[in-house]
Amino acid sequence: MSLIIIDKKIPKEAKIKLSDFGDLLELETDKITYDAISGHPDIFFSILNNDIIVAPNLPQKFRDELKKHGISYHLGEQTVGQKYPESSIYNIVSTSQFLIHNLKYTDFAVKDLAMGLDQIHVEQAYTRCNLIALKNDRFITSDKGIEKALKKRSLEVFYSNPDGIILPGFKNGFIGGCAGILGNQLFLLGSVNHYPAGDQLRDQIDAWGYEVVEFYDGPLFDGGSVLFL
């Protein structure tokens, strides 16, 4: 089965449904970065096409689980820090063609592995939190700056307002942190029925050829994304 990396703090109902799709690896860390994102997969992992880059200060027990599941990875060069931007260095989005991030902060190992990609700079260094990359270079974002940068490249971008997305400790979370992708399925931590922009989001996802899979009947929850490995 797949290994699915999630924040330990996501709703229990979501964990139960996710367990049907693979083995769960529930992240939690202490005193590495601030509490709201301390278990977020997209803070400690970069996915770059077929490469997985892991922050060197991710606790060893989680790296051991990757090895147990036969998952190879590269160690990043820089450690995740307590505050932004040091907490954002692995929070990239990549496609077969692009690396998208605030390139001032991207981990050096990630940059090295992305040498063959067209690198798009955005000011929002929490890029993966705010951006979902779909096939055919189509994107969903909850950040206006990212939307503008991608549209400058004539890429298809759908803006989805982050209001109504839950991230404990903050006014709101972000759309990328609610989502995971497996094949042509877009998995959401929560239901679009509880999201003010839900109808428009569902219509756009359907139009782009994806099936929405909702993990529980409640508000969208920013858990730092769902990673299927």
C-alpha positions as CSV (number, residue, x, y, z in Angstrom):
1,M,0.0,0.0,0.0
2,S,0.9,3.7,-0.4
3,L,2.5,5.6,2.5
4,I,0.4,8.7,3.2
5,I,2.0,11.5,5.2
6,I,-0.3,13.6,7.3
7,D,-0.3,16.0,10.2
8,K,-1.2,14.1,13.4
9,K,-3.6,16.9,14.2
10,I,-6.0,16.5,11.2
11,P,-9.6,15.5,12.2
12,K,-10.0,11.8,13.2
13,E,-12.7,11.2,10.6
14,A,-10.3,12.2,7.9
15,K,-7.7,9.7,9.2
16,I,-10.2,6.9,9.2
17,K,-11.1,7.5,5.5
18,L,-7.5,8.1,4.5
19,S,-6.5,4.7,6.0
20,D,-8.5,3.0,3.2
21,F,-5.9,4.4,0.7
22,G,-2.7,3.4,2.4
23,D,-0.6,3.3,5.6
24,L,-0.6,6.6,7.5
25,L,2.5,8.3,8.8
26,E,1.3,10.9,11.3
27,L,3.8,13.7,11.7
28,E,4.4,15.6,14.9
29,T,7.5,17.5,15.9
30,D,8.5,19.5,19.0
31,K,10.5,22.8,19.2
32,I,11.5,22.7,15.5
33,T,9.0,25.2,14.3
34,Y,5.9,26.9,15.5
35,D,3.0,24.7,16.7
36,A,0.4,25.5,14.0
37,I,2.7,23.9,11.3
38,S,4.8,21.6,13.4
39,G,3.3,18.5,11.9
40,H,2.7,19.8,8.4
41,P,4.2,17.5,5.7
42,D,4.8,20.3,3.3
43,I,7.1,22.0,5.9
44,F,9.5,19.0,6.0
45,F,9.1,17.4,2.6
46,S,9.7,18.7,-0.9
47,I,8.3,16.6,-3.8
48,L,10.2,17.3,-7.0
49,N,8.9,15.0,-9.8
50,N,10.3,11.6,-8.8
51,D,12.6,12.9,-6.0
52,I,11.7,13.3,-2.4
53,I,13.7,15.8,-0.3
54,V,13.5,15.6,3.4
55,A,14.5,18.3,5.9
56,P,17.6,17.0,7.9
57,N,16.0,17.9,11.2
58,L,12.9,15.8,10.6
59,P,13.0,13.4,13.5
60,Q,14.8,10.2,12.7
61,K,11.8,8.0,13.5
62,F,9.9,9.4,10.5
63,R,12.9,8.9,8.2
64,D,13.1,5.3,9.5
65,E,9.4,4.8,8.5
66,L,10.3,5.9,4.9
67,K,13.0,3.3,4.8
68,K,10.7,0.6,6.1
69,H,8.3,1.3,3.2
70,G,11.2,1.2,0.7
71,I,11.0,4.9,0.0
72,S,14.3,6.5,-1.0
73,Y,14.9,10.2,-0.4
74,H,17.5,12.9,-0.5
75,L,18.4,14.9,2.6
76,G,18.1,18.6,2.3
77,E,20.9,20.8,3.3
78,Q,19.2,23.4,5.5
79,T,17.2,22.8,8.6
80,V,13.6,24.0,9.1
81,G,13.6,26.9,11.5
82,Q,11.3,28.3,14.2
83,K,10.0,31.3,12.1
84,Y,9.3,32.4,8.6
85,P,11.1,32.3,6.2
86,E,13.3,29.5,7.7
87,S,10.1,27.5,8.1
88,S,9.3,27.7,4.4
89,I,12.4,26.4,2.7
90,Y,10.9,23.1,1.6
91,N,7.4,24.5,0.8
92,I,7.8,24.3,-2.9
93,V,5.5,23.3,-5.8
94,S,6.9,21.5,-8.8
95,T,5.6,20.0,-12.1
96,S,7.4,18.3,-14.9
97,Q,8.3,21.7,-16.2
98,F,8.4,24.2,-13.3
99,L,9.7,24.8,-9.8
100,I,7.6,27.4,-8.1
101,H,8.8,29.0,-4.8
102,N,10.3,32.1,-3.3
103,L,13.7,31.3,-4.7
104,K,15.5,33.4,-2.1
105,Y,14.6,30.8,0.5
106,T,14.5,27.5,-1.4
107,D,16.8,24.8,0.1
108,F,20.0,24.4,-1.7
109,A,19.5,20.6,-2.3
110,V,16.1,21.3,-3.8
111,K,17.6,23.9,-6.2
112,D,20.3,21.5,-7.3
113,L,17.7,18.8,-8.1
114,A,15.6,21.3,-10.0
115,M,18.4,22.6,-12.2
116,G,16.6,21.3,-15.4
117,L,13.3,23.0,-14.5
118,D,12.0,26.5,-15.3
119,Q,12.1,28.2,-12.0
120,I,9.3,30.7,-11.2
121,H,9.8,33.1,-8.3
122,V,6.9,34.1,-6.2
123,E,6.9,36.2,-3.1
124,Q,4.8,33.8,-1.0
125,A,7.4,31.3,0.3
126,Y,4.6,29.1,1.8
127,T,4.0,28.2,-1.8
128,R,2.7,24.6,-1.4
129,C,0.4,25.8,1.4
130,N,-1.2,28.1,-1.2
131,L,-0.9,26.2,-4.5
132,I,-2.2,23.0,-6.0
133,A,-0.6,21.9,-9.3
134,L,-2.8,19.8,-11.6
135,K,-2.1,18.1,-14.9
136,N,-1.5,20.2,-18.0
137,D,0.0,23.0,-15.9
138,R,-3.3,24.1,-14.4
139,F,-3.2,25.5,-10.9
140,I,-5.5,26.4,-7.9
141,T,-4.2,29.0,-5.5
142,S,-5.3,31.0,-2.5
143,D,-2.7,33.7,-3.0
144,K,-3.1,36.6,-5.3
145,G,0.6,37.1,-5.8
146,I,1.0,33.5,-6.9
147,E,-2.0,33.9,-9.2
148,K,-0.4,37.0,-10.8
149,A,3.0,35.4,-11.3
150,L,1.6,32.3,-13.0
151,K,-0.7,34.2,-15.2
152,K,2.3,36.2,-16.4
153,R,3.5,32.9,-17.8
154,S,0.1,32.4,-19.5
155,L,-0.7,29.5,-17.2
156,E,-4.3,28.6,-16.2
157,V,-4.9,29.6,-12.6
158,F,-8.0,29.4,-10.5
159,Y,-8.1,31.7,-7.5
160,S,-9.9,30.3,-4.4
161,N,-10.4,32.6,-1.5
162,P,-8.9,31.2,1.7
163,D,-11.7,32.6,4.0
164,G,-13.4,29.7,5.7
165,I,-10.4,27.3,5.7
166,I,-9.4,26.3,9.2
167,L,-5.8,26.5,10.5
168,P,-5.9,26.4,14.4
169,G,-4.2,29.5,15.8
170,F,-4.7,31.6,12.7
171,K,-7.6,33.5,11.0
172,N,-7.6,31.1,8.1
173,G,-5.6,28.4,6.4
174,F,-4.9,27.9,2.7
175,I,-6.2,25.8,-0.1
176,G,-3.0,23.8,-0.8
177,G,-2.8,22.7,2.8
178,C,-6.2,21.0,2.5
179,A,-5.3,18.9,-0.5
180,G,-3.6,15.9,-1.8
181,I,-3.5,14.4,-5.3
182,L,-3.5,10.8,-6.4
183,G,-4.0,10.1,-10.1
184,N,-7.1,12.1,-11.2
185,Q,-8.4,12.4,-7.7
186,L,-8.1,15.6,-5.7
187,F,-8.5,14.7,-2.0
188,L,-9.7,17.4,0.4
189,L,-9.5,17.5,4.2
190,G,-13.1,18.6,4.6
191,S,-16.1,19.2,2.3
192,V,-16.6,22.0,-0.2
193,N,-20.2,22.1,1.1
194,H,-18.8,23.9,4.1
195,Y,-16.6,26.3,2.1
196,P,-17.9,29.7,1.0
197,A,-16.3,29.3,-2.5
198,G,-17.1,25.6,-2.6
199,D,-19.4,25.6,-5.6
200,Q,-17.0,27.5,-7.8
201,L,-14.1,25.3,-6.7
202,R,-15.9,22.0,-7.4
203,D,-17.0,23.3,-10.8
204,Q,-13.4,24.2,-11.7
205,I,-12.0,20.9,-10.5
206,D,-14.7,18.9,-12.4
207,A,-13.9,21.0,-15.6
208,W,-10.3,20.1,-15.3
209,G,-11.0,16.4,-15.2
210,Y,-10.5,15.6,-11.5
211,E,-12.8,13.8,-9.1
212,V,-13.1,15.5,-5.7
213,V,-12.8,13.1,-2.7
214,E,-13.8,14.6,0.6
215,F,-12.4,13.1,3.8
216,Y,-15.1,14.3,6.2
217,D,-18.2,16.3,6.3
218,G,-16.9,19.5,7.9
219,P,-14.9,22.7,7.1
220,L,-11.8,22.6,4.9
221,F,-8.8,22.0,7.3
222,D,-5.3,23.1,6.5
223,G,-3.2,20.1,7.5
224,G,-0.1,21.0,5.5
225,S,-1.3,18.9,2.6
226,V,-1.7,15.1,2.2
227,L,1.4,13.4,0.6
228,F,0.9,10.1,-1.2
229,L,4.3,8.3,-1.6
